[in-house]
Every structure is written in structure tokens, then in C-alpha cells.
């Protein structure tokens, strides 16, 4: 194994672990059902929804998943 392959393998391992941790930190979709009962207050308060922790975790999930897929493709081409 060359040094480049080892570096990409370590980066892929870190991306996989980070992706797993981020997905496990997210709240489930069933947690949002209590907001459906409250009614109209949810629509007024949803303007700041993009700044919540769940929104940031969802965005981080997309980026780490993209990095994981790209690293997998690079490792497949290099190795």
C-alpha cells in the first residue's frame, strides 16, 4: 500500500465514524409529532428552524456522506 492509499483510507475511516456519530445524534422523525398537535404556533416559530441543532446535523450528514462516497471512489480508482 502506498502512502496515498493509506492517507485516503484513514480519511475514509474518519468520515465513516463521523457520519455514524452525526446520524446517531439526530432526533428521530417521530419526535416532531408533538409539534403537529400544537398547531399554528409551529408555523410562526419555524422561521428559525434552519438554525436548530437538527438542521445543522442534517447539513453535516449530507457533507460527510458526500465526502465518504468520494473517498470510496478515489480509493477504488487508486487501489
N, C-alpha and C positions, 0 to 999 in steps of 0.2 A: 504494500500500500504506500502510495506516495504521500507526501506531506499535504498536498492539496486535498486529497481524498479524506485524510484524517481531519483536516480543518472543517470540511463540509459535513462530515459525519458528526462531529461534535456540535456544530451549529444546528444540524437537523435534530439531534437529541435534545438540545436545549429548547428548540422551537416546539418539539413534541411535548416536553414536560410543561412548558409554559402554556401551551394550548390546553392541555389537560387540566391544569390548575385553574385557568381562566373559565373554562366551561363548568367546572365544579363550583366555582364561586358564584355563578349566576343563579338568580332565583328562578324557580320553575314557572311555567306559564300558568299553573293553577293558582299561584299567589296573586295574580291580577284579577281573580274573580271577585274578590271583596270590593274592588273599585266599581264593578258593574252594578252592585247593589246601591251604592251611594248616589248614583245618578248624575245630575248636571254639574256637580262640583268638580267632577273629574275632567270635564272638557275645559273648564276655566283654568284649572291647575296644570293641565297638560302642556302648557306653553314652555315650561321649564323642564320638560321631560328629557330633552336631549342632554341635559347636564347631570342627570342622575348617574349613580354608580352602574346600574344595569345597562344604560345606554353606552357608557364608556367601555364596559366589559364586552358588550356586543361588537363594538367597533374594534376592540383589541382582538377579539376572536377572529374576525374577518382578516385582519392583517397577519396574525400569526398563522392562520390556516393557509393564506396565500404564500407566506414565507416557507412553510413546511412543504407545500406542493412544489414550489420552485426548487427548493433544495433537493427534494426527491428526484426531480427531473435532471438536475445538474449531476447528482451522484450517479444516476443511471447512465448518463452520457459519458462521464469521466471514467467510471469503473467499468 
